[in-house]
Amino acid sequence: MSRGVLKWFLHTSLGDYQYWKVYSVDLPYPYPELPAGVAIREVSPEDLAALVSDERIYGEDYWGDEALGFGLFVNGELASLQGVWWGERYMRERQGRSWRIPDGAVKTHNLHTISAYRGRGYASLLKRYVLAELGERGFRKVYARIWHSHTNSIRVSRRAGMRLVGAYIEVCPFGKRIELRIPFRLQ
């Protein structure tokens, strides 16, 4: 059976689907060394307004109640972004549909590097810095929910020491949503 036929059959029988891999790491985490000309700090609406790019960035994802956004700046120019949600904000944003995170934990989201800065390790550097900063702010664990085939995000999270801890799968056969949260045993 061809892959296309299999995808058609699964979509027809199961409806729309979501398949996310879930990674996590315990905190505290050490701060990485920043190269010359690189600074990392919380982002502001003004930072995103000043961004000269045709890439679509949703600023509301990076600040507000129970949310933080961090930016990696190269010689003063915003190069990479990482958002963080926790508590009710996380559940509200996901409408209750996702991996459940315990108290004292956060979820990273929307790690994005501006295309002109890709391939230089900035996403990994930013991810590692954010993990250290979250530990300093009192969080005990960080989760990342990554689309199953997004190899760049998986690679960045694994380089930062995050381990695969489960999967979140959602299917909608005949319009009825079924959610599966599958934790993996860690050795």
C-alpha positions in Angstrom: 0.0 0.0 0.0 1.4 3.4 -0.9 2.0 6.0 1.7 -0.5 8.3 0.1 -3.2 5.7 0.2 -2.5 5.0 3.8 -2.6 8.7 4.8 -5.9 9.0 2.9 -7.4 6.0 4.7 -6.3 7.2 8.1 -7.6 10.7 7.6 -10.9 9.4 6.3 -11.4 7.0 9.2 -9.9 9.0 12.0 -10.6 12.5 10.9 -8.2 15.4 11.7 -5.4 14.4 14.0 -2.7 15.8 16.2 0.5 13.9 17.1 2.9 15.6 19.5 6.0 14.3 21.1 6.5 15.5 24.7 10.0 16.3 26.1 11.0 17.4 29.5 14.0 18.3 31.7 14.4 18.8 35.5 15.6 22.1 36.8 17.9 23.7 37.9 20.0 24.0 34.7 23.3 25.7 34.2 23.6 28.9 32.2 25.4 28.6 28.9 28.2 30.9 28.0 27.1 33.6 25.6 29.4 34.5 22.7 30.5 38.1 22.1 27.8 40.2 20.7 25.0 37.9 21.9 22.6 39.0 24.7 19.4 37.2 25.9 16.6 39.0 27.8 12.8 39.1 28.0 11.2 40.5 24.9 8.7 43.3 24.8 6.0 44.4 22.4 8.5 47.1 21.3 11.1 44.4 20.4 8.7 42.7 18.1 7.5 46.0 16.6 11.1 46.8 15.7 11.6 43.4 14.1 12.3 43.9 10.4 11.2 40.6 8.9 8.4 39.3 6.7 8.0 36.3 9.0 4.8 36.1 11.0 5.4 36.4 14.7 2.4 36.5 17.1 3.5 38.8 19.9 0.6 37.9 22.2 2.2 34.5 22.6 5.2 36.0 24.4 3.8 38.0 27.2 0.8 38.5 29.6 -0.4 36.6 32.6 1.5 33.3 33.2 3.6 33.9 30.1 7.2 35.0 29.3 9.0 35.6 26.1 12.8 35.6 25.7 14.8 37.0 22.9 18.3 36.3 21.7 19.8 39.4 20.3 22.9 39.5 18.0 24.6 42.9 18.1 21.3 44.4 19.3 19.1 42.8 16.6 16.5 40.2 17.6 17.5 36.9 16.1 15.5 34.2 18.0 12.4 34.0 20.3 11.2 31.4 22.8 7.9 31.6 24.6 6.9 30.0 27.9 3.4 29.3 29.4 2.4 27.8 32.7 -0.7 27.4 34.9 -4.1 28.5 33.7 -2.6 30.3 30.7 -1.2 27.1 29.4 -4.5 25.2 29.8 -6.5 28.2 28.4 -4.3 28.5 25.3 -4.6 24.8 24.6 -8.4 24.8 25.5 -7.5 21.9 27.9 -6.2 19.8 25.0 -2.6 18.8 25.5 -0.2 17.3 27.9 -1.0 18.0 31.5 1.8 19.8 33.3 2.1 19.7 37.1 2.4 22.7 39.5 5.8 24.1 39.4 6.3 23.2 35.8 6.2 25.3 32.6 5.9 24.6 28.9 8.1 26.2 26.3 6.5 27.0 22.9 7.1 28.9 19.7 10.9 28.7 19.5 11.5 30.7 16.4 14.7 31.9 14.8 14.6 34.6 12.1 15.6 33.0 8.8 18.7 35.2 8.4 20.1 33.8 11.6 19.3 30.1 11.2 22.0 27.5 11.2 24.2 29.2 13.7 23.1 27.4 16.9 21.1 30.4 18.3 17.9 28.3 18.9 19.9 25.8 21.0 21.7 28.6 22.9 18.4 30.4 23.6 16.7 27.2 24.7 19.5 26.4 27.2 19.5 29.9 28.5 15.7 29.9 29.0 16.0 26.6 30.9 18.5 28.1 33.3 16.5 31.3 33.7 13.3 29.3 34.5 15.2 27.4 37.2 16.3 30.7 38.7 12.7 31.8 38.8 11.7 28.8 40.9 10.3 26.4 38.3 11.2 22.7 38.8 10.5 21.2 35.4 10.2 22.3 31.8 8.1 20.6 29.1 8.2 21.0 25.3 5.4 19.6 23.1 6.7 19.2 19.6 5.0 18.1 16.4 6.1 14.5 15.8 8.0 15.3 12.6 9.5 18.7 13.4 13.1 17.4 13.4 14.8 20.8 14.1 12.8 21.4 17.2 13.3 17.9 18.4 17.1 18.2 17.8 17.3 21.6 19.7 15.4 20.1 22.7 17.5 17.0 22.8 20.7 19.0 22.6 19.5 21.0 25.6 19.2 17.7 27.6 15.4 17.3 27.3 14.2 13.7 27.2 11.2 12.2 25.4 8.6 11.5 28.2 5.5 10.8 26.2 3.2 11.5 23.3 -0.1 13.4 23.0 -2.3 12.1 20.2 -5.8 13.4 19.2 -8.0 11.9 16.6 -11.5 12.9 15.6 -13.4 9.9 14.0 -16.8 10.9 12.9 -16.4 14.4 14.5 -15.8 13.0 18.0 -12.6 14.0 19.6 -10.5 11.3 21.4 -7.4 12.3 23.3 -4.6 10.0 24.3 -1.8 10.9 26.6 0.9 8.2 26.6 3.6 8.5 29.2 6.9 6.7 28.5 8.8 4.9 31.2 12.3 6.4 31.6 15.2 4.2 32.4 
